[in-house]
Amino acid sequence: MTLNSSPMYQRFRRFLACEDGNSTIEALFFYIPIFLFLLASIEIGILSTRHVLLERGVDLAVRQVRIGALKDADGKGPGIDTVRTAICNYSGVIPDCLDSVKIKMVKMDVRNWGTDLDGPVQCIDRAESEQVPTTFTNGANNELMVLQVCALFDPFFPTTSLSNGFAKINGGGYGLIATTSYVVEPYQ
């Protein structure tokens, strides 16, 4: 019995000649990018939804502040916690909202637009147990005000390359920023 005629050699030769499963390798080259594209699409959709609803929450809360309908328990203008709670209630999709949203409201000079804004919008610093206070000034009648809001989110799919491309802030989250300006209606 020669090596070429042995049953083990014949099986091994048939195994090497078999082409079953060859399309699996090529399919992997197509499925992986398609799957990553699907995850990136979901991440962008969630990001866009959160940003749109944050903007909506800011707009509705500012409307209440602008006309004087949003006030603290003492009956005076709204405080920072009242405005932040209103934004969280109106937006609805911010997880752990009161601990992830930081707001800044400043009075602007109409003739020197933008000089009172000091640097980029600040977000919550998760590494700090005590948060740095922000500027919060209630406006009087007919004053121009600017409200800046930063909501800190964690990526939905943190391992995708798309979420790695987002600007990371304080421990892996990304900040969504909403800025609006308004004039306080004369109600006082």
LINMOMO-V380689 format. One record per pair of residues at least 24 apart in sequence whose ideal C-beta (glycine too) atoms are under 10 Angstrom apart, sorted by the first residue. I is the first residue (numbers start at 1). GAP is how many residues later the second one is. Records with the same first field share a line. If there is no record, write none. Layout:
I = GAP, GAP
This chain:
35 = 125
36 = 121, 124, 125, 126
37 = 123, 125
38 = 122
39 = 117, 118, 120, 121, 122, 123, 124
40 = 117, 120, 121, 122, 123, 125
41 = 121
42 = 114, 115, 118, 120
43 = 112, 113, 114, 115, 117, 119, 120, 122, 123
44 = 112, 118, 119
45 = 111
46 = 47, 107, 109, 110, 111
47 = 106, 108, 109, 115, 116, 119, 127, 129
48 = 128
49 = 44
50 = 41, 43, 44, 45, 101, 103, 106, 124, 126
51 = 100, 102, 125, 126, 127
52 = 39, 41, 124, 126
53 = 37, 38, 39, 40, 41, 98, 123
54 = 33, 34, 36, 37, 38, 39, 40, 43, 47, 95, 96, 97, 99, 122, 123, 124
55 = 36, 94, 121, 122, 123, 124, 125
56 = 31, 34, 35, 36, 37, 122
57 = 29, 30, 31, 32, 33, 34, 35, 36, 37, 40, 44, 92, 94, 121
58 = 25, 28, 29, 32, 33, 43, 45, 89, 90, 91, 93, 120, 121, 122
59 = 28, 31, 32, 88, 119, 121, 123
60 = 26, 27, 29, 30, 31
61 = 24, 25, 26, 27, 28, 29, 30, 42, 86, 88, 119
62 = 24, 25, 28, 43, 83, 85, 87, 116, 118, 119, 120
63 = 27, 117, 119, 122
64 = 26
65 = 40, 73, 74, 80, 82, 117, 119, 120
66 = 73, 79, 81, 114, 116, 117, 118, 119, 121
67 = 115, 117, 118, 120
68 = 73, 116, 117, 118, 119, 120
69 = 116, 118
71 = 67
72 = 66
76 = 62
77 = 60, 61, 62, 63, 107, 111
78 = 27, 58, 60
79 = 57, 59
80 = 24, 25, 53, 54, 55, 56, 58
81 = 55
83 = 53, 55, 64, 66
84 = 52, 65
87 = 60, 62, 64, 91
88 = 63
91 = 58, 60, 87
93 = 58, 60
94 = 57, 58, 59, 82
95 = 56, 57, 58, 59
96 = 56, 57, 58
97 = 54
99 = 25, 27, 32, 53
100 = 24, 26, 50, 51, 52, 53, 54, 73, 75, 76
101 = 48, 49, 50, 51, 75, 77
102 = 29, 30, 31, 32, 46, 47, 48, 49, 50, 73
103 = 31, 32, 33, 44, 45, 46, 47, 48, 75
104 = 29, 30, 31, 32, 33, 42, 43, 44, 45, 46, 75
105 = 29, 30, 31, 32, 33, 34, 40, 41, 42, 43, 44, 75, 77
106 = 28, 29, 30, 31, 33, 38, 39, 40, 41, 42
107 = 28, 30, 31, 32, 33, 36, 37, 38, 39, 77
108 = 31, 35, 36, 37, 38, 73, 75
109 = 34, 35
110 = 32, 33, 34, 73
113 = 31, 33, 68
114 = 32
116 = 30
117 = 29, 31, 62
120 = 28, 30, 55, 57
121 = 27, 28, 29, 54, 56, 57, 58
122 = 26, 28, 47, 53, 55
123 = 26, 27, 28, 29, 46, 47, 50, 51, 52, 53, 54
124 = 26, 27, 28, 45, 46, 47, 49, 51
125 = 27, 44, 45, 46
126 = 26, 28, 43, 44, 45, 46, 47
127 = 43, 44
128 = 42
138 = 46
139 = 43, 44, 45, 46
140 = 44, 46, 48
141 = 42, 43, 44, 45, 46, 47
142 = 41, 42, 43, 44
143 = 39, 40, 41
144 = 37, 38, 39, 40
145 = 35, 36, 37, 38, 39
146 = 33, 34, 35, 36
147 = 31, 32, 33, 34, 35
148 = 29, 30, 31, 32, 33
149 = 26, 27, 28, 29, 30, 31
150 = 25, 26, 27, 28, 29
151 = 24, 25, 26, 27
152 = 24
